[in-house]
Amino acid sequence: MKDGDLTYLAQLVRRRSGIVVPPHKPGFIAGQLSPVMRRFGFRTVEALIAELRHGRETLARAVTEAMTTNESSFFRDRGAFEQFRDVILPRLIEARAASKRLRIWSAACAAGQEAYSIAMLLDDAKLVTQGWRIDLIATDFSTEMIARAEEGLYSHFEVQRGLPIRRLVAHFAEESGSWRIHESLRRMVRFQQFNLLDSFGWLDDLDVVFCRNVMIYFDQKTKAQLLDKIADTLTPDGTLILGHAETTRGLSDVFTPLERTSTIFTKGKAIAPRRAAG
């Protein structure tokens, strides 16, 4: 790949998604673009980029989606889900007892495993049967991933990754060698295609935001801008959950870590890290 082509591709992807393309990995880039080349009939990356330069929107979107990382699994980084279940959720149930409403956002949800993992924990708490209104919003840049998430159908390999057998039996039904999540959980989640660079105006009064393993692909300026926008969407006592390699330190003074090494941050004062009874 020519340096000029690589620079053009990196600028296009960064402008459209915020993702920083690693310039020292041309083999990785070519591999990511292979499905796009087959779909649009290009034999070389150079030919693909030459067409990109003509401003073809459908191709530009397909290339940008191809450069996103859609790696996910059920209950990925289990500690974050345990803290949500044992610390964050009990506090929210107490604080929102009058309104009986929770608003949670799973940003960059990939094929939906994170959102459905959250839904399983909410189902465990029996909130819906107790009259709670749950707004569980899940978004991703990729239209293909959103379609997969809405379908709720996963391979045997995918359900083996992080999903305890008891949850597989309780929440999934086998279907032609794959596993489909039960309709009750699918109805709990509202999936929507969304670019994190766009306006957050439609998001407000969020109690919890899961934005994990996203900022690692952004530069410092984009990270700071994203954190500012998330802060604006959160309630005054809202919670932000990041990936294990991510932090708000040096990027935002709005958030306080739950613990010194935590990837869970509160807007305002830190939460006392008590455990739920039982």
CYANA upper distance limits for C-alpha pairs under 8 A (distance plus 0.5 A):
  1 MET  CA      5 ASP  CA      7.09
  1 MET  CA      6 LEU  CA      7.06
  1 MET  CA     26 PRO  CA      7.33
  1 MET  CA     45 VAL  CA      7.65
  1 MET  CA     46 GLU  CA      7.24
  2 LYS  CA      6 LEU  CA      6.74
  2 LYS  CA     46 GLU  CA      8.33
  3 ASP  CA      7 THR  CA      6.61
  4 GLY  CA      8 TYR  CA      6.68
  5 ASP  CA      9 LEU  CA      6.61
  5 ASP  CA     46 GLU  CA      7.66
  5 ASP  CA     49 ILE  CA      7.12
  6 LEU  CA     10 ALA  CA      6.57
  6 LEU  CA     23 PRO  CA      7.49
  6 LEU  CA     26 PRO  CA      8.48
  7 THR  CA     11 GLN  CA      6.63
  7 THR  CA     23 PRO  CA      8.41
  8 TYR  CA     12 LEU  CA      6.66
  9 LEU  CA     13 VAL  CA      6.69
  9 LEU  CA     49 ILE  CA      7.77
 10 ALA  CA     14 ARG  CA      6.52
 10 ALA  CA     20 VAL  CA      7.39
 10 ALA  CA     21 VAL  CA      5.86
 10 ALA  CA     23 PRO  CA      8.18
 11 GLN  CA     15 ARG  CA      6.46
 12 LEU  CA     16 ARG  CA      6.68
 12 LEU  CA     64 THR  CA      8.36
 13 VAL  CA     17 SER  CA      6.33
 13 VAL  CA     18 GLY  CA      7.45
 13 VAL  CA     19 ILE  CA      6.82
 13 VAL  CA     20 VAL  CA      7.96
 13 VAL  CA     21 VAL  CA      7.84
 13 VAL  CA     63 VAL  CA      8.34
 13 VAL  CA     64 THR  CA      5.86
 13 VAL  CA     67 MET  CA      8.05
 14 ARG  CA     18 GLY  CA      4.83
 14 ARG  CA     19 ILE  CA      5.40
 14 ARG  CA     20 VAL  CA      6.18
 14 ARG  CA     21 VAL  CA      7.88
 16 ARG  CA     64 THR  CA      7.71
 16 ARG  CA    197 LEU  CA      8.28
 17 SER  CA     64 THR  CA      7.65
 17 SER  CA    141 PHE  CA      8.44
 17 SER  CA    195 ASN  CA      7.23
 17 SER  CA    196 LEU  CA      7.82
 17 SER  CA    197 LEU  CA      6.94
 18 GLY  CA    197 LEU  CA      7.35
 18 GLY  CA    217 TYR  CA      8.25
 18 GLY  CA    218 PHE  CA      6.31
 18 GLY  CA    219 ASP  CA      8.24
 18 GLY  CA    222 THR  CA      7.21
 19 ILE  CA     68 THR  CA      7.97
 19 ILE  CA    217 TYR  CA      5.72
 19 ILE  CA    218 PHE  CA      5.70
 19 ILE  CA    219 ASP  CA      8.32
 20 VAL  CA    217 TYR  CA      6.28
 20 VAL  CA    218 PHE  CA      6.22
 20 VAL  CA    219 ASP  CA      7.27
 21 VAL  CA     67 MET  CA      8.26
 25 LYS  CA     29 ILE  CA      6.91
 26 PRO  CA     30 ALA  CA      6.62
 27 GLY  CA     31 GLY  CA      6.66
 28 PHE  CA     32 GLN  CA      6.73
 29 ILE  CA     33 LEU  CA      6.77
 29 ILE  CA     67 MET  CA      7.95
 30 ALA  CA     34 SER  CA      6.69
 30 ALA  CA     45 VAL  CA      7.31
 32 GLN  CA     66 ALA  CA      6.31
 32 GLN  CA     67 MET  CA      6.61
 33 LEU  CA     37 MET  CA      6.73
 33 LEU  CA     45 VAL  CA      8.11
 33 LEU  CA     63 VAL  CA      7.16
 33 LEU  CA     66 ALA  CA      6.68
 33 LEU  CA     67 MET  CA      7.91
 34 SER  CA     38 ARG  CA      6.83
 35 PRO  CA     39 ARG  CA      6.61
 35 PRO  CA     66 ALA  CA      8.45
 36 VAL  CA     40 PHE  CA      6.63
 36 VAL  CA     62 ALA  CA      7.11
 36 VAL  CA     63 VAL  CA      7.10
 36 VAL  CA     66 ALA  CA      7.80
 37 MET  CA     41 GLY  CA      6.13
 37 MET  CA     42 PHE  CA      5.22
 37 MET  CA     43 ARG  CA      7.16
 37 MET  CA     44 THR  CA      7.92
 37 MET  CA     45 VAL  CA      7.90
 37 MET  CA     48 LEU  CA      7.40
 38 ARG  CA     42 PHE  CA      6.87
 38 ARG  CA     43 ARG  CA      8.27
 40 PHE  CA     59 LEU  CA      8.43
 42 PHE  CA     47 ALA  CA      6.78
 42 PHE  CA     48 LEU  CA      6.43
 43 ARG  CA     47 ALA  CA      7.60
 44 THR  CA     48 LEU  CA      7.03
 45 VAL  CA     49 ILE  CA      6.71
 46 GLU  CA     50 ALA  CA      6.62
 47 ALA  CA     51 GLU  CA      6.91
 48 LEU  CA     52 LEU  CA      6.79
 49 ILE  CA     53 ARG  CA      6.80
 50 ALA  CA     54 HIS  CA      7.71
 51 GLU  CA     55 GLY  CA      8.00
 51 GLU  CA     56 ARG  CA      7.59
 52 LEU  CA     56 ARG  CA      6.37
 52 LEU  CA     59 LEU  CA      7.23
 52 LEU  CA     60 ALA  CA      6.77
 55 GLY  CA     60 ALA  CA      7.96
 56 ARG  CA     60 ALA  CA      6.68
 57 GLU  CA     61 ARG  CA      6.63
 58 THR  CA     62 ALA  CA      6.78
 59 LEU  CA     63 VAL  CA      6.62
 60 ALA  CA     64 THR  CA      6.67
 61 ARG  CA     65 GLU  CA      6.62
 62 ALA  CA     66 ALA  CA      6.60
 63 VAL  CA     67 MET  CA      6.93
 64 THR  CA     68 THR  CA      7.27
 65 GLU  CA    141 PHE  CA      7.57
 65 GLU  CA    142 SER  CA      6.08
 68 THR  CA    142 SER  CA      8.47
 70 ASN  CA    110 ALA  CA      5.66
 70 ASN  CA    111 ALA  CA      7.92
 70 ASN  CA    145 MET  CA      8.28
 71 GLU  CA    110 ALA  CA      7.60
 72 SER  CA     76 ARG  CA      7.45
 72 SER  CA    110 ALA  CA      7.12
 72 SER  CA    111 ALA  CA      7.95
 72 SER  CA    113 GLN  CA      7.11
 72 SER  CA    114 GLU  CA      7.91
 73 SER  CA    113 GLN  CA      6.05
 73 SER  CA    114 GLU  CA      7.47
 73 SER  CA    158 GLU  CA      7.33
 73 SER  CA    159 VAL  CA      8.44
 73 SER  CA    161 ARG  CA      6.39
 73 SER  CA    162 GLY  CA      6.87
 74 PHE  CA    113 GLN  CA      5.37
 74 PHE  CA    114 GLU  CA      6.41
 74 PHE  CA    116 TYR  CA      8.22
 74 PHE  CA    117 SER  CA      6.38
 74 PHE  CA    159 VAL  CA      7.76
 74 PHE  CA    161 ARG  CA      6.93
 74 PHE  CA    162 GLY  CA      5.59
 74 PHE  CA    163 LEU  CA      6.13
 75 PHE  CA     81 PHE  CA      7.09
 75 PHE  CA    113 GLN  CA      8.07
 75 PHE  CA    114 GLU  CA      7.02
 75 PHE  CA    117 SER  CA      6.26
 75 PHE  CA    162 GLY  CA      6.16
 75 PHE  CA    163 LEU  CA      7.36
 76 ARG  CA    114 GLU  CA      7.92
 76 ARG  CA    162 GLY  CA      7.00
 77 ASP  CA     81 PHE  CA      7.98
 77 ASP  CA    244 HIS  CA      8.24
 78 ARG  CA     82 GLU  CA      6.78
 79 GLY  CA     83 GLN  CA      6.71
 80 ALA  CA     84 PHE  CA      6.71
 80 ALA  CA    241 ILE  CA      7.97
 80 ALA  CA    263 THR  CA      8.19
 80 ALA  CA    264 ILE  CA      8.06
 81 PHE  CA     85 ARG  CA      6.57
 81 PHE  CA    118 ILE  CA      8.17
 82 GLU  CA     86 ASP  CA      6.37
 83 GLN  CA     87 VAL  CA      5.73
 83 GLN  CA     88 ILE  CA      7.00
 84 PHE  CA     88 ILE  CA      5.19
 84 PHE  CA     89 LEU  CA      6.23
 85 ARG  CA     89 LEU  CA      5.89
 85 ARG  CA     90 PRO  CA      7.77
 85 ARG  CA    121 LEU  CA      7.24
 86 ASP  CA     90 PRO  CA      7.04
 86 ASP  CA    274 ARG  CA      8.48
 86 ASP  CA    275 ARG  CA      6.01
 86 ASP  CA    276 ALA  CA      5.60
 87 VAL  CA     91 ARG  CA      6.93
 87 VAL  CA    273 PRO  CA      6.74
 87 VAL  CA    274 ARG  CA      6.71
 87 VAL  CA    275 ARG  CA      6.28
 87 VAL  CA    276 ALA  CA      6.95
 88 ILE  CA     92 LEU  CA      6.74
 88 ILE  CA    239 THR  CA      8.33
 89 LEU  CA     93 ILE  CA      6.59
 90 PRO  CA     94 GLU  CA      6.80
 90 PRO  CA    276 ALA  CA      6.96
 91 ARG  CA     95 ALA  CA      6.61
 92 LEU  CA     96 ARG  CA      6.23
 92 LEU  CA    102 LEU  CA      8.36
 92 LEU  CA    207 ASP  CA      8.34
 93 ILE  CA     97 ALA  CA      6.27
 93 ILE  CA    100 LYS  CA      8.18
 96 ARG  CA    100 LYS  CA      6.02
 96 ARG  CA    101 ARG  CA      6.99
 96 ARG  CA    102 LEU  CA      8.01
100 LYS  CA    131 GLY  CA      7.57
100 LYS  CA    132 TRP  CA      5.19
100 LYS  CA    133 ARG  CA      6.75
101 ARG  CA    132 TRP  CA      6.06
101 ARG  CA    133 ARG  CA      5.18
101 ARG  CA    134 ILE  CA      6.40
101 ARG  CA    135 ASP  CA      8.24
102 LEU  CA    132 TRP  CA      8.16
102 LEU  CA    133 ARG  CA      6.93
102 LEU  CA    134 ILE  CA      5.56
102 LEU  CA    135 ASP  CA      6.59
102 LEU  CA    206 LEU  CA      8.21
102 LEU  CA    207 ASP  CA      6.92
103 ARG  CA    134 ILE  CA      6.69
103 ARG  CA    135 ASP  CA      5.15
103 ARG  CA    136 LEU  CA      6.52
103 ARG  CA    137 ILE  CA      8.24
103 ARG  CA    205 ASP  CA      7.59
103 ARG  CA    206 LEU  CA      5.44
103 ARG  CA    207 ASP  CA      5.85
103 ARG  CA    208 VAL  CA      7.35
104 ILE  CA    134 ILE  CA      8.43
104 ILE  CA    135 ASP  CA      6.69
104 ILE  CA    136 LEU  CA      5.42
104 ILE  CA    137 ILE  CA      6.68
104 ILE  CA    206 LEU  CA      6.32
104 ILE  CA    207 ASP  CA      6.32
104 ILE  CA    208 VAL  CA      5.35
104 ILE  CA    209 VAL  CA      6.39
104 ILE  CA    210 PHE  CA      8.34
105 TRP  CA    136 LEU  CA      6.44
105 TRP  CA    137 ILE  CA      5.23
105 TRP  CA    138 ALA  CA      6.24
105 TRP  CA    139 THR  CA      8.36
105 TRP  CA    206 LEU  CA      7.61
105 TRP  CA    208 VAL  CA      6.89
105 TRP  CA    209 VAL  CA      5.32
105 TRP  CA    210 PHE  CA      6.58
106 SER  CA    114 GLU  CA      7.60
106 SER  CA    115 ALA  CA      6.41
106 SER  CA    136 LEU  CA      8.11
106 SER  CA    137 ILE  CA      6.65
106 SER  CA    138 ALA  CA      5.07
106 SER  CA    139 THR  CA      6.94
106 SER  CA    209 VAL  CA      6.63
106 SER  CA    210 PHE  CA      5.30
106 SER  CA    211 CYS  CA      6.93
107 ALA  CA    138 ALA  CA      6.41
107 ALA  CA    139 THR  CA      5.69
107 ALA  CA    140 ASP  CA      6.88
107 ALA  CA    209 VAL  CA      7.76
107 ALA  CA    210 PHE  CA      6.49
107 ALA  CA    211 CYS  CA      5.57
107 ALA  CA    212 ARG  CA      8.14
108 ALA  CA    138 ALA  CA      7.97
108 ALA  CA    139 THR  CA      6.09
108 ALA  CA    140 ASP  CA      4.79
108 ALA  CA    141 PHE  CA      7.27
108 ALA  CA    211 CYS  CA      7.32
108 ALA  CA    212 ARG  CA      8.26
108 ALA  CA    214 VAL  CA      7.48
109 CYS  CA    113 GLN  CA      7.62
109 CYS  CA    114 GLU  CA      6.58
109 CYS  CA    115 ALA  CA      7.03
109 CYS  CA    138 ALA  CA      6.44
109 CYS  CA    139 THR  CA      6.22
109 CYS  CA    140 ASP  CA      5.96
110 ALA  CA    139 THR  CA      8.45
110 ALA  CA    140 ASP  CA      6.45
110 ALA  CA    142 SER  CA      8.09
110 ALA  CA    145 MET  CA      5.86
110 ALA  CA    146 ILE  CA      7.50
110 ALA  CA    149 ALA  CA      7.92
111 ALA  CA    145 MET  CA      5.32
111 ALA  CA    146 ILE  CA      6.81
111 ALA  CA    147 ALA  CA      8.44
111 ALA  CA    148 ARG  CA      6.02
111 ALA  CA    149 ALA  CA      5.00
112 GLY  CA    116 TYR  CA      6.62
112 GLY  CA    138 ALA  CA      8.05
112 GLY  CA    145 MET  CA      8.24
112 GLY  CA    146 ILE  CA      7.96
112 GLY  CA    148 ARG  CA      8.05
112 GLY  CA    149 ALA  CA      4.96
112 GLY  CA    150 GLU  CA      8.14
112 GLY  CA    152 GLY  CA      7.97
113 GLN  CA    117 SER  CA      6.53
113 GLN  CA    149 ALA  CA      8.17
114 GLU  CA    118 ILE  CA      6.84
115 ALA  CA    119 ALA  CA      6.73
115 ALA  CA    136 LEU  CA      8.19
115 ALA  CA    137 ILE  CA      8.48
115 ALA  CA    138 ALA  CA      6.75
115 ALA  CA    189 VAL  CA      7.57
116 TYR  CA    120 MET  CA      6.66
116 TYR  CA    185 LEU  CA      7.45
116 TYR  CA    186 ARG  CA      8.19
116 TYR  CA    189 VAL  CA      8.03
117 SER  CA    121 LEU  CA      7.10
118 ILE  CA    122 LEU  CA      6.81
119 ALA  CA    123 ASP  CA      6.51
119 ALA  CA    136 LEU  CA      8.29
119 ALA  CA    185 LEU  CA      6.75
119 ALA  CA    188 MET  CA      7.30
119 ALA  CA    189 VAL  CA      7.91
120 MET  CA    124 ASP  CA      6.69
120 MET  CA    171 HIS  CA      8.46
120 MET  CA    185 LEU  CA      7.80
121 LEU  CA    125 ALA  CA      7.02
122 LEU  CA    126 LYS  CA      7.19
122 LEU  CA    127 LEU  CA      7.14
123 ASP  CA    127 LEU  CA      7.31
123 ASP  CA    128 VAL  CA      8.01
123 ASP  CA    185 LEU  CA      8.48
126 LYS  CA    130 GLN  CA      7.00
127 LEU  CA    131 GLY  CA      7.05
127 LEU  CA    132 TRP  CA      5.80
127 LEU  CA    133 ARG  CA      8.50
128 VAL  CA    132 TRP  CA      5.38
128 VAL  CA    133 ARG  CA      7.05
128 VAL  CA    134 ILE  CA      7.75
134 ILE  CA    188 MET  CA      7.79
135 ASP  CA    188 MET  CA      8.04
135 ASP  CA    189 VAL  CA      7.90
135 ASP  CA    190 ARG  CA      8.26
136 LEU  CA    188 MET  CA      7.00
136 LEU  CA    189 VAL  CA      5.52
136 LEU  CA    190 ARG  CA      6.70
137 ILE  CA    189 VAL  CA      6.39
137 ILE  CA    190 ARG  CA      5.41
137 ILE  CA    191 PHE  CA      6.58
137 ILE  CA    192 GLN  CA      8.17
138 ALA  CA    189 VAL  CA      7.29
138 ALA  CA    190 ARG  CA      6.54
138 ALA  CA    191 PHE  CA      5.27
138 ALA  CA    192 GLN  CA      6.84
139 THR  CA    146 ILE  CA      7.75
139 THR  CA    191 PHE  CA      6.19
139 THR  CA    192 GLN  CA      5.39
139 THR  CA    193 GLN  CA      5.88
139 THR  CA    194 PHE  CA      6.10
140 ASP  CA    145 MET  CA      7.54
140 ASP  CA    146 ILE  CA      6.91
140 ASP  CA    192 GLN  CA      7.45
140 ASP  CA    193 GLN  CA      5.73
140 ASP  CA    194 PHE  CA      5.98
140 ASP  CA    195 ASN  CA      7.48
141 PHE  CA    193 GLN  CA      6.17
141 PHE  CA    194 PHE  CA      5.67
141 PHE  CA    195 ASN  CA      5.53
141 PHE  CA    196 LEU  CA      8.04
142 SER  CA    146 ILE  CA      6.91
142 SER  CA    193 GLN  CA      7.11
143 THR  CA    147 ALA  CA      6.71
143 THR  CA    193 GLN  CA      6.37
144 GLU  CA    148 ARG  CA      6.85
145 MET  CA    149 ALA  CA      6.60
146 ILE  CA    150 GLU  CA      6.63
146 ILE  CA    191 PHE  CA      6.93
146 ILE  CA    192 GLN  CA      7.10
146 ILE  CA    193 GLN  CA      6.82
147 ALA  CA    151 GLU  CA      6.79
148 ARG  CA    152 GLY  CA      6.88
148 ARG  CA    153 LEU  CA      7.64
149 ALA  CA    153 LEU  CA      8.16
149 ALA  CA    191 PHE  CA      7.89
150 GLU  CA    186 ARG  CA      7.74
150 GLU  CA    191 PHE  CA      7.07
151 GLU  CA    180 ARG  CA      8.47
152 GLY  CA    180 ARG  CA      6.03
152 GLY  CA    181 ILE  CA      5.97
152 GLY  CA    186 ARG  CA      7.55
153 LEU  CA    178 SER  CA      7.21
153 LEU  CA    179 TRP  CA      6.10
153 LEU  CA    180 ARG  CA      4.83
153 LEU  CA    181 ILE  CA      7.08
154 TYR  CA    158 GLU  CA      6.39
154 TYR  CA    159 VAL  CA      6.98
154 TYR  CA    178 SER  CA      6.21
154 TYR  CA    179 TRP  CA      5.71
154 TYR  CA    180 ARG  CA      6.79
155 SER  CA    159 VAL  CA      6.97
155 SER  CA    177 GLY  CA      7.89
155 SER  CA    178 SER  CA      5.21
155 SER  CA    179 TRP  CA      6.75
156 HIS  CA    160 GLN  CA      6.74
156 HIS  CA    177 GLY  CA      7.64
156 HIS  CA    178 SER  CA      6.22
156 HIS  CA    179 TRP  CA      7.37
157 PHE  CA    161 ARG  CA      7.15
159 VAL  CA    163 LEU  CA      6.25
159 VAL  CA    168 LEU  CA      7.83
159 VAL  CA    179 TRP  CA      8.03
160 GLN  CA    164 PRO  CA      8.26
163 LEU  CA    167 ARG  CA      7.08
163 LEU  CA    168 LEU  CA      7.13
164 PRO  CA    168 LEU  CA      6.97
165 ILE  CA    169 VAL  CA      6.72
166 ARG  CA    170 ALA  CA      6.59
167 ARG  CA    171 HIS  CA      6.20
167 ARG  CA    172 PHE  CA      8.19
168 LEU  CA    172 PHE  CA      5.83
168 LEU  CA    173 ALA  CA      8.50
169 VAL  CA    173 ALA  CA      7.85
171 HIS  CA    181 ILE  CA      6.28
171 HIS  CA    182 HIS  CA      5.99
171 HIS  CA    185 LEU  CA      8.34
172 PHE  CA    179 TRP  CA      6.42
172 PHE  CA    180 ARG  CA      5.81
172 PHE  CA    181 ILE  CA      4.80
172 PHE  CA    182 HIS  CA      5.90
173 ALA  CA    179 TRP  CA      6.02
173 ALA  CA    180 ARG  CA      5.83
173 ALA  CA    181 ILE  CA      6.95
173 ALA  CA    182 HIS  CA      7.33
174 GLU  CA    178 SER  CA      6.26
174 GLU  CA    179 TRP  CA      5.00
174 GLU  CA    180 ARG  CA      6.87
175 GLU  CA    179 TRP  CA      6.05
175 GLU  CA    180 ARG  CA      7.08
181 ILE  CA    185 LEU  CA      7.48
181 ILE  CA    186 ARG  CA      7.43
182 HIS  CA    186 ARG  CA      6.99
183 GLU  CA    187 ARG  CA      6.54
184 SER  CA    188 MET  CA      7.09
185 LEU  CA    189 VAL  CA      7.45
194 PHE  CA    198 ASP  CA      8.11
196 LEU  CA    200 PHE  CA      8.47
196 LEU  CA    226 LEU  CA      7.89
197 LEU  CA    226 LEU  CA      8.20
200 PHE  CA    229 LYS  CA      7.28
200 PHE  CA    233 THR  CA      7.90
203 LEU  CA    233 THR  CA      6.38
204 ASP  CA    232 ASP  CA      8.16
204 ASP  CA    233 THR  CA      4.99
204 ASP  CA    234 LEU  CA      7.05
204 ASP  CA    235 THR  CA      8.34
205 ASP  CA    233 THR  CA      6.30
205 ASP  CA    234 LEU  CA      5.84
205 ASP  CA    235 THR  CA      5.44
206 LEU  CA    233 THR  CA      6.40
206 LEU  CA    234 LEU  CA      5.06
206 LEU  CA    235 THR  CA      6.21
206 LEU  CA    238 GLY  CA      7.25
207 ASP  CA    234 LEU  CA      6.49
207 ASP  CA    235 THR  CA      6.34
207 ASP  CA    237 ASP  CA      7.93
207 ASP  CA    238 GLY  CA      5.13
207 ASP  CA    239 THR  CA      6.75
208 VAL  CA    234 LEU  CA      7.71
208 VAL  CA    238 GLY  CA      6.22
208 VAL  CA    239 THR  CA      5.22
208 VAL  CA    240 LEU  CA      6.35
208 VAL  CA    241 ILE  CA      8.08
209 VAL  CA    230 ILE  CA      8.23
209 VAL  CA    234 LEU  CA      8.27
209 VAL  CA    239 THR  CA      6.84
209 VAL  CA    240 LEU  CA      5.39
209 VAL  CA    241 ILE  CA      6.64
210 PHE  CA    240 LEU  CA      6.64
210 PHE  CA    241 ILE  CA      5.33
210 PHE  CA    242 LEU  CA      6.92
211 CYS  CA    240 LEU  CA      7.77
211 CYS  CA    241 ILE  CA      6.57
211 CYS  CA    242 LEU  CA      5.81
211 CYS  CA    243 GLY  CA      7.78
212 ARG  CA    241 ILE  CA      7.10
212 ARG  CA    242 LEU  CA      4.80
212 ARG  CA    243 GLY  CA      4.59
212 ARG  CA    244 HIS  CA      8.37
212 ARG  CA    246 GLU  CA      8.34
213 ASN  CA    242 LEU  CA      7.31
213 ASN  CA    243 GLY  CA      5.21
213 ASN  CA    244 HIS  CA      8.10
213 ASN  CA    245 ALA  CA      7.91
213 ASN  CA    246 GLU  CA      7.70
214 VAL  CA    218 PHE  CA      8.02
214 VAL  CA    243 GLY  CA      8.17
215 MET  CA    219 ASP  CA      8.41
215 MET  CA    223 LYS  CA      6.33
215 MET  CA    246 GLU  CA      7.34
216 ILE  CA    245 ALA  CA      7.85
216 ILE  CA    246 GLU  CA      7.16
218 PHE  CA    222 THR  CA      6.39
218 PHE  CA    223 LYS  CA      6.47
219 ASP  CA    223 LYS  CA      6.68
220 GLN  CA    224 ALA  CA      6.72
220 GLN  CA    251 LEU  CA      7.98
221 LYS  CA    225 GLN  CA      6.77
222 THR  CA    226 LEU  CA      6.55
223 LYS  CA    227 LEU  CA      6.75
223 LYS  CA    251 LEU  CA      7.64
224 ALA  CA    228 ASP  CA      6.76
224 ALA  CA    251 LEU  CA      5.52
224 ALA  CA    252 SER  CA      6.92
225 GLN  CA    229 LYS  CA      6.84
226 LEU  CA    230 ILE  CA      6.68
227 LEU  CA    231 ALA  CA      6.56
227 LEU  CA    248 THR  CA      8.08
227 LEU  CA    251 LEU  CA      8.18
227 LEU  CA    252 SER  CA      7.29
228 ASP  CA    232 ASP  CA      6.91
228 ASP  CA    252 SER  CA      7.76
229 LYS  CA    233 THR  CA      7.09
230 ILE  CA    234 LEU  CA      6.94
231 ALA  CA    254 VAL  CA      7.70
231 ALA  CA    267 LYS  CA      7.67
234 LEU  CA    238 GLY  CA      5.65
234 LEU  CA    239 THR  CA      7.88
234 LEU  CA    267 LYS  CA      8.13
235 THR  CA    267 LYS  CA      8.41
236 PRO  CA    267 LYS  CA      6.65
236 PRO  CA    268 GLY  CA      7.47
237 ASP  CA    266 THR  CA      7.12
237 ASP  CA    267 LYS  CA      6.01
237 ASP  CA    268 GLY  CA      7.00
237 ASP  CA    269 LYS  CA      8.40
238 GLY  CA    266 THR  CA      6.40
238 GLY  CA    267 LYS  CA      5.97
239 THR  CA    264 ILE  CA      7.57
239 THR  CA    265 PHE  CA      6.19
239 THR  CA    266 THR  CA      4.95
239 THR  CA    267 LYS  CA      6.64
240 LEU  CA    264 ILE  CA      6.33
240 LEU  CA    265 PHE  CA      5.54
240 LEU  CA    266 THR  CA      6.64
240 LEU  CA    267 LYS  CA      8.19
241 ILE  CA    263 THR  CA      6.51
241 ILE  CA    264 ILE  CA      5.00
241 ILE  CA    265 PHE  CA      6.77
242 LEU  CA    246 GLU  CA      6.45
242 LEU  CA    247 THR  CA      7.42
242 LEU  CA    263 THR  CA      5.77
242 LEU  CA    264 ILE  CA      6.78
243 GLY  CA    247 THR  CA      8.48
243 GLY  CA    263 THR  CA      6.86
244 HIS  CA    263 THR  CA      6.51
246 GLU  CA    263 THR  CA      7.49
247 THR  CA    263 THR  CA      7.04
248 THR  CA    252 SER  CA      6.09
248 THR  CA    253 ASP  CA      8.29
248 THR  CA    255 PHE  CA      7.46
249 ARG  CA    253 ASP  CA      8.07
254 VAL  CA    267 LYS  CA      6.47
254 VAL  CA    268 GLY  CA      7.00
255 PHE  CA    265 PHE  CA      6.13
255 PHE  CA    266 THR  CA      5.91
255 PHE  CA    267 LYS  CA      5.25
255 PHE  CA    268 GLY  CA      6.56
256 THR  CA    265 PHE  CA      5.68
256 THR  CA    266 THR  CA      5.73
256 THR  CA    267 LYS  CA      6.91
256 THR  CA    268 GLY  CA      6.82
256 THR  CA    269 LYS  CA      6.91
256 THR  CA    270 ALA  CA      6.14
257 PRO  CA    261 THR  CA      8.20
257 PRO  CA    262 SER  CA      6.44
257 PRO  CA    263 THR  CA      7.43
257 PRO  CA    264 ILE  CA      6.33
257 PRO  CA    265 PHE  CA      4.76
257 PRO  CA    266 THR  CA      6.85
257 PRO  CA    270 ALA  CA      7.03
258 LEU  CA    262 SER  CA      6.29
258 LEU  CA    263 THR  CA      8.13
258 LEU  CA    264 ILE  CA      6.06
258 LEU  CA    265 PHE  CA      5.97
258 LEU  CA    266 THR  CA      7.19
258 LEU  CA    270 ALA  CA      6.08
258 LEU  CA    271 ILE  CA      6.53
258 LEU  CA    272 ALA  CA      8.21
258 LEU  CA    273 PRO  CA      7.52
259 GLU  CA    264 ILE  CA      8.33
259 GLU  CA    273 PRO  CA      8.28
265 PHE  CA    270 ALA  CA      8.14
266 THR  CA    270 ALA  CA      6.36
266 THR  CA    271 ILE  CA      7.53
